[in-house]
């Protein structure tokens, strides 16, 4: 994870590891506060083409590290962004 300093730079230029095992995902995107709680969320399409949402507590921790399945049938898409 790379956090912005809100001035065009990064607060952690080397990045911070926030998990592992992401290799099974076809696509990963961070759309910002997707679920409306103003906390950063991450969406990923897994190897079974399910769209999973990973929510955070705003302090660098996952609320549900398994990710909630929010949609299925993403095998029709080559790219998700």
N, C-alpha and C positions, 0 to 999 in steps of 0.2 A: 504494500500500500504506500502510495506517495501522497503526502499531505501538502496542501498549498499554504503559502504564507500570505495569500490574498494580495500580493504585490507582483505577481508574475514569476515567482520562484517556489522553491520547495522548502519545507521545514526539516525534511529528512531526505536529502538527495540520494542516499543509498537505499531508501525504501525500508519498510518494516514488514517482516513476514507475518501474515495474518491467518495462515492456514497451510495445509498441504493436501495432496491428493486431488488437485484440480485437473489432472491430466485426463480424466474421464469425461470432461465437459467438452461439448462441441463448440459452445460460445459462452462467453462471460461478458457482462456489461454492468457498469455502475451508473444507473440513471439518476442518482441523488436520492432524495427522500421519496421513494416510490409509493409507500403505503400511507403517506400523509402525516407521519409523526415528526417530520423535520429532522430525522436521523438518516445517515447514509445507508442505503440498501444495495444489495448486489443481486443480479438475476443471472441464472445460468441454465443452459440447455444441457441436460445430462445425456448419457449414452443411450437411454431409453426414450429420448426426445421429449422429456417432460421439462417444462419451464419451472424452475425452483426459485423461490425468493428467500434470500438470507437477510435478516434484519439485524441491526446493531443497537446497542444501548447508548451510543454516542460517546462511549469511553473506550472504544477499541475492542469490545467484546461482542460475540455473536449472541443473540437471544435464542436462536434455534440453530445449532451448528449443522443439523441435518438438512435444513432448508425445507420450506413448505412448498409442496407442489401446488402451483396456481394455474397451470394449464397443461394440456397434453397435445400431441400431434404436431410437434415442431419439426418433424422429419421432412416436411415440404420446403423448409427454408435452408438455403446454403449459408446465409450470413444473417446474424442478428446484431443490431447496433442501436 
